[in-house]
Amino acid sequence: MKLLKSAVAAAILALAAPVAHAQSALNEILTSGVLKVGTTGDWSPMTMKDVATNSYKGYDIDMMTQLAADLGVKVEFVPADWKTLVSGITAGTYHVTGSAGMSPARAKAAGFSLPYFTVANVPLINKKDEGKYLDWDDLNKPEVIIASTLGTTQEAQIKQFLPNAQHKTVEAPARDFQEVVAGRATAHMTSNVEAGQLVQKYPELMIVPVKELRARTPIAMLLPQGDQVWINYINTWVTLKKEAGYFDELKAKWKLNN
């Protein structure tokens, strides 16, 4: 009887292993020949969408194109926005996202790859207010309106860093910096990598010369939380690319001086 039970248990395990593998996104990608990547197209220089051509460019786009090439498949960029970025992963709308800040809130529902660089936040204001706001405390006042985009890590962080200010949240495709440009908000907070791009594109904006950056946040890809096979593959890929200097090359190309 014991031998029979052992044989049955072994058979169940043998059958379960292929099923578990078949449920992995990795298996689906290799079978279909397509890697589906969720990307917002609104975080310069990480992911920028050209509406006229319906195409994307940026750090993330290069990275995911290389990932697909290493997998031996095609890449398909799936439009996403920040408020539904995690739900797109959990629903299986895409296999992986481009870069996203690691946070406990996101980790409740999605998995993360190993991080491949770090960002920190700075506030931006309209140039007409130059000299009026010189550090974080200058913005932490009831008459100051701080804008954020729904679903971003900054949405929660401004409430933590600037609790006394008014908090204004906008939904994609609108962006927080547009509120500052238009004069509907005093300031917004964004990553140092995007801040440099924004002040070049919008001369109305300037970075507040704060004494220190805040909320240093590791950046990684979002993945299906329970898919350890796919997570293991991505983490192996990230580790090998780091060792080969690939991420350093991407940072240099897209001028990520963090």
DRENKOLKE-279887 format. One record per residue: x, y negated, z negated of N, C-alpha, C in turn. Coordinates in pm, whole numbers, plus 32768, in hexadecimal, padded with zeros to 4 digits. Atoms other than C-alpha are relative to their C-alpha. Example, Ala and Ser with C-alpha at 12.3 -4.5 7.8 and 13.67 -1.06 7.14 Angstrom:
80598077800084CE81C27CF4805A7F888000
7FAE807780068557806A7D367FB37F937FB7
# end
This chain:
80538079800080008000800080567F828000
7FA780738005811C7F127FA780427FE68087
7FC2800E7F7D81C07F5980F47FA07FC48064
806680337FA6807B7F1381A77FEC7F6A7FEA
8011808D8020804F7DC680F080767FAD8032
7F8880467FD281B47D6481417FFF7FEF8097
800680057F6D81807DB882B07F9B7F99802F
806780617FDD803F7CEB82BC80337F727FE8
7FCB8085802080EA7BC1821280677FD48067
7F9A801F7F9D820C7BD383057FC17FDB8086
8044801B7F82811E7BDD842C7FC07F767FFF
803F8084800C80647AA983AB80677F918010
7F9680637FF581A979EA838480337FF3808E
7FCE80007F7682197A4F84DF7FA17FB8805D
806480437FAE80D379D585737FF87F6B7FDF
800E808B802C80D1789484A6806E7FA78037
7F8E80507FD4822A782285167FEB7FC2808A
8017803B7F7C81D677F886897F8E7F9B7FFF
8071805C8007808B7751862D802D7F7A7FCB
7FCF807C803A813B7652855280537FB38065
7FAC80417F9C8234760C86677FAC7FC4806F
8056802D7F94812075EE876A7FB67F807FDA
80478076802D807774E3869480597F857FF9
7FA38071800881AD740A86967FF67FA8807C
7FFC805E7F8F81B572D2876C80738020805E
7F8D7FDE7FAD8308734887E77FDA8066806A
802C7F9A7FA1826D747A88877FA27FC5806A
805F80407FA4815673A88920804A7FA98066
7FB280587FA8825272AF89AF804B80518069
7FB37FAE7FA3832C73BD8A497FA780488064
805E7FBA7FA881FE74718AD97FC37FA18066
804380607FA78156733C8B6A80647FB08054
7F9C804F7FBA829872938BD37FF27F6A7FED
8018808E8018822571478B3F80107FE17F6A
7FF2803580878291708B8A057FA97F837FF6
805880738010817C6F9D8994802F7FAB7F8A
7FC8805C806381FD6E6D88D97FA07F8C7FE6
80548072802481226D74882080567F847FEE
7FB1807B800B81A26C0F88467FA47F878008
805880758007810D6ABA87F9801B7F99806E
7FE0805E7F9581C269F1890480077F6F7FD4
8004808C802F81CC68BB8825806B7FE07F99
7F9680188062830968D6875380837FEF804B
7F84801F7FB8842B682B87FE807780097FA1
7FE47FC67F7C852D68AD884C7FED80988002
80117F6F800B84B66A0987E77FA68038806E
805F7FD27F9A83876A3288CA7FB27F898034
803F80757FC3830A692989BC7FB6802B807E
80517FD77F8E81ED695F8AB07FF37F8F8064
8017805C7F9081DF68B38C027F74801E8034
808D7FE97FDC806768918C397FEF80068098
800E80067F6E809468418DAB802180858042
7FD67F817FC4814369898DF47FD780797FAD
80297F95805B80B46A528CD08077805B7FDD
7F877FB5802182176AB98C78803D7FCA7F7F
7FC28026807F82EE6AAA8B4080987FF7800F
7F6F8001800A84526A508AEF80257FE47F6F
7FD3801A808885226A3989B2805180737FC7
7FAF7F9E804985F26AFA88B97FB680867FF8
804E7F85800F84DD6BF788737FEB80478086
801B7FC77F7C84976C2989E4807B804B8033
7F847FBC7FDC86036C7B8A2A8013807F7FAE
7FEB7F8F805A86136D5F88FA7FA580768025
805F7F957FE384DA6E2489558015803B808C
7FDF7FCD7F7A853D6E3F8AC2807580617FF7
7F8C7FA7801486866ED98A4E7FD680807FB9
80327F8A804785D26FC3895D7FBB805E8062
80467FAE7F9D84F2703D8A7780638043805F
7F9A7FC87FA68620706E8B59804980747FBE
7FBB7F95804986CE713D8A4E7FA680797FEB
80607F92800B8593720D8A277FE880438088
801A7FCD7F7A8584723C8BA07F717FED802B
808C801A7FDD842871A38BBC7FF07F6E802A
8020808A7FDE838070648C357FCD7FB97F83
8034804E807083236F4A8B477F837FB4802C
807B804B7FE781C76EB18B357FE97FA37F89
80158060806B81996D708A6E7F6B7FE57FEF
808F800E801E80456D6089C67FEC7F7E7FB2
8018807E80477FC46C0689637FCC80187F72
80297FF4808C7F9D6BE187EA80017F767FC2
7FF1807C804B7F726ACE86EB802280237F70
7FC87FE580847FF76AAA858B7F99803B7FA0
80627FD080627EB16AE884D07FDA80928018
80237F747FE37E7D6C39857F807A80558024
7F867FB87FDB7FE86CA285AD800680887FBC
7FFC7F82804B7FD56DAC849D7F8F805D802B
80717FAB7FDA7E7B6E2884FE8012803D808A
7FE27FC77F7D7EF56E5B86628055807D7FF5
7FAF7F89801B7FF56F5085D97FAB80707FC6
80507F9980427EFF700684F87F96803B805D
80657FD17FA07E00701F8615803E804A8076
7FBE7FBD7F907F0570A887077FF97FB28082
800680537F887EDD6F8487F880897FF98043
7F777FFC7FCF80586F83881C805480587FA3
7FAB7FA4804C8172706687A3805B7FB97F9E
7F9E804C804E824E6F5587107FE97F6D801D
8007808F7FE582596DDD86ED808C7FC98015
7F838048800083666CE4873680217FD57F73
7FCF8029808384106C3186177F917FC67FA8
80608032806383466BEC84DD80477FFA7F79
7FC6800B808483A26B7983827FD180727FA6
80247F95805D83AB6C9282837FBB7FC37F86
80498032807482AD6C5E816D7FB480727FBD
804E7F99804681FF6D3080607F72800C8036
808A7FFC7FCD80AC6CCE80F17FF88054807F
7FFF7FB27F8581016D5D8248802280917FE6
7FD57F78801E81A56E8D81AE7F9180557FC1
80717FB48036805A6EF0810E7FBD8053806D
80487FBB7F947FD66F588263805B80328070
7FA77FDC7F9181016F77834E808B80207FCE
7F767FE4802082626FFB834E805A7F998042
7F9C80597FC6839C6F35839C8079804F802E
7F7D7FCC7FDA84D86F85845680677FC67FA0
7F938044804586286F3483BF80087F718036
7FF5808A7FCE865C6DB983D2807D7FEE8055
7F8D80187FAA87486D2D84DA80307F707FFD
7FCA8082802587676BC284707FA47FC07F98
804A8042806B86E66ACB836C7FE27F708027
8024808C7FEA862C698183857FE67FBE7F79
8027804C807685E7686F82897FAC7F8A8030
806080667FD884E6675A8287802E7F717FE4
7FEA808F8011850265E382B57F7E7FB78022
8076804E7FDB83F464D782C0801F7FA18073
7FF680617F9283B963FF83F67F967F967FEE
805D80708009831362AA83FE80027FB28084
8000805A7F8E82BA61A284FF806E7F987FEC
7F90805F800A83DE60BA854B7FD87F777FC9
802E8082803583095F8E84EE800D7FFB7F68
7FF27FFA8092832E60058385809180167FD4
7F737FEB802184AA6018839480287FA87F88
7FD68047807885405FB782437F9B80067F8F
80697FFA806583F65FE4818D800380847FB3
7FF87F7B803D842761568148808C80378013
7F747FD87FF9858661C480F3801C808A7FC4
7FEE7F7C803C85546306802D7F77803C7FE2
807D7FB68017844F64087FC87FA27FB57FA1
80558044806283D3633E7E9C7FB57F8B803C
804480717FBF837D62197F7E7F81802B8049
80757FCA7FB9828462F980347F9A803E7FA1
80577FBB806081EE63937EFA7FA77F9C7FB5
80568069803880EF627E7EC57F73800B803A
808C7FF07FD77F7062717EDC7FDC7FBC8083
802380487F867F6D61787FFA8042803C807D
7FB97FC07F90804D625580D57FB080778035
80477F907FC07FA7634281CD8067805A8044
7FA27F9F7FC88070647B821F7FB380648056
80457FA57FA480036547834F804780878007
7FC87F7B7FE9803566BC83817FA7804B8062
804C7FAE7FA27FC867C084807FD0807D7FBA
803D7F8D80427EDC68D08407804A80818021
7FC17F7E7FEE7F876A1F83D380977FFF7FFC
7F6E8009800780ED699E83C6802D800A7F6F
7FCC7FFB808881CD69CE829880007F747FC1
7FFF8088803581DA685282787F797FD87FC3
8084802280358063684782317FFE80117F69
7FFB7FE78091809E68DE80D880717FB27FBE
7F8A803F803C81F3684080A17FED7F6C7FE1
8014808E801D818166D680B97FAD7FEE7F81
804E8008807B8087671A7FA2805980197F86
7FA17FE4806C81A567A07ECF80617F8C7FEB
7F9A8068800B82A3668E7F1B7FC67F757FEE
803C8085800281B665667F407F7080077FCA
80877FE88035808F65B17E597FAC7F817FEF
804C807C8017802F64447E237FD37FBC8080
8026803D7F7F801063EF7F967F7B803B8030
80767FC87FBF7EDA6420806B802D80668068
7FD87F957FA57EE9655F81387F9A800D8071
80577FF97F8A7E5C65648299802980768056
7FE27F887FB27E4766AF83537FBD7FF98089
80367FFD7F787E1B66C884CC800B808E8037
7FFF7F7A7FC47DD167FD859C803B7FFD808C
7FCB7FF17F787E8B687386D17F8B80028063
7F81802A7FC47EA9680D87E780337F787FD1
7FCC807C80387EC666C48727807880217FA7
7F8B7FEC8054800E669A866C800E7F8D7F9E
7FF28063806B806565E2852C804E7F848029
7FAF80747FDA816E650385CA7FB17F9D8055
805280587FAE8068647986BB7FB17F9D7FAA
80468059805C7FB063E9858F80597F8C7FD6
7FA18069802680E96326852F80197FA28075
7FEB80527F88812862AF86927F8A7FA18016
807A804E7FE87FBE623686A97FDE7FA27F8D
801A805880727FCC618985557F9180307FA5
806B7FCB80557EC5626B84B6803780437F83
7FBF7FC880767FC062F683BB80847FB77FEA
7F838044802380EC62658307807980548027
7F8D7FA87FEA81CD6393832C7FD2808F8017
80157F707FFE81E565038375808680417FE1
7F867FB8802482E1660C8316801280748062
7FE57F937FA3838866FD8404808D80347FEB
7F7B7FC5800C84BA67D7842A80697FA2803A
7F9480537FCC860767308465801D801C8093
7FE47FE17F74862667E785B17F9C7FBA805C
806380467FAD84E2674E8634800D7F697FF3
7FF980908018851C65F78599805B7FBA8065
7FA2803C7FA1864865B186757FC77FF7808C
803F80017F7C8582660D87AC7F937F978009
8070805D7FFF84576538874A802D7F6F800C
7FD5808C7FFB851863F58712803B7FDC8088
7FD0801A7F7985B5641B88697F8C7FED8062
807280047FA48467645489137FA27F8C7FE1
805C806B802883A06355884B804F7F937FB7
7FB0806B803D84646212880B7FB87FB87F8E
804B803E806F834D61A5871E801F80427F7B
7FE77FB4807A83C062AA8622808F7FF07FCF
7F7A7FFD803B84E762AC85358000805F7F88
7FF07FA78073856A639D842E801D7FAC7F84
7FE68046807E855B631C82C98089802F7FCC
7F797FDA802C86C563158248800380357F71
80097FC68087867963F2811A808980327FD2
7F807FD68038879464518030801780968013
7FF27F6F7FED874B65C4805B7F8A8038804E
806A7FB97FBB868766A8813F7FBA805C7F9D
804C7FAB805C8579677B809B7FCB807D8046
803F7F837FD384E668D780B9805280488069
7FB17FAE7FA486036992815C7FB880848013
80557F8D7FE285486AAA82098040805A8068
7FCD7FA47F9B85CD6BE182B97F9A80108071
80567FF07F8B85436C0C8419800D808E8035
80017F757FD384DD6D62849B7F898016805C
80737FDA7FAE83E86E18857E7F9580417FA7
806E7FBA804282926E8885037FE480838048
80157F7A7FCA82476FFB85317F8E80447FB5
80687FB78049813270F384D6803980387F7D
7FCB7FE28085815E712B8361801F80947FE8
7FEE7F72801D813872A5835C804D804E8068
7FBC7FBA7F9181FC72F48499809780007FE9
7F727FFE8025834E73518406805980288075
7FB17FD97F8B83C273F1854C80257F858052
7FEB807A7FB2839A72A8860780567F9B7FB3
7FB180598053842471DB84E58093802B7FFE
7F777FCC8001855772BD84D680487FE18083
7FC2801D7F7D85957291864A80277F6D8009
7FE580907FF8857A7116863880737FD87FA4
7F958022805D865B71028506808880318032
7F847FD07FC3875F71D785B5802C7FA38070
7FE2805B7F91874A70F486E580377F7B7FCC
7FD2807F803A876F6FB88610808D800E7FC9
7F7C7FEA803B889A70498556806D8009806B
7F9D7FF07F96894E70AF869580177F7D804D
7FF2807F7FBA89066F61873E804D7F9A7FAC
7FB380598058898C6EA586108095801E800C
7F747FD77FF98ACE6F6C861C803F7FDC8086
7FCD80207F7A8AEF6F29879180087F6A8019
7FFC80917FF08ACA6DB0875C7F8F7FC88053
806E802B7FA989866D9F88227FB37F8A7FC5
804E806A803D88CD6CC48728804F7F7D7FF6
7FAC80787FFE89F26BD487117FFB7FBD808A
800980347F7889E36BAF888B7F7A7FBA8017
8084803E7FF1886D6B67887E7FF97F7B7FB6
8000807C804D889D6A63876E804A7F91804A
7FB280637FB589A569B5883E7FB47FCF807B
804A80247F8788D069BC897A7F8F7F9F7FE1
80748050802087A0692688CE801B7F957F97
7FD3806C805A8869683D87EB7FBB80067F78
80377FEF808887F068C986A0806F7FE77F9D
7F918025805988DA681185B87FD580097F6F
80287FEF808B886168A384708069804C7FB3
# end
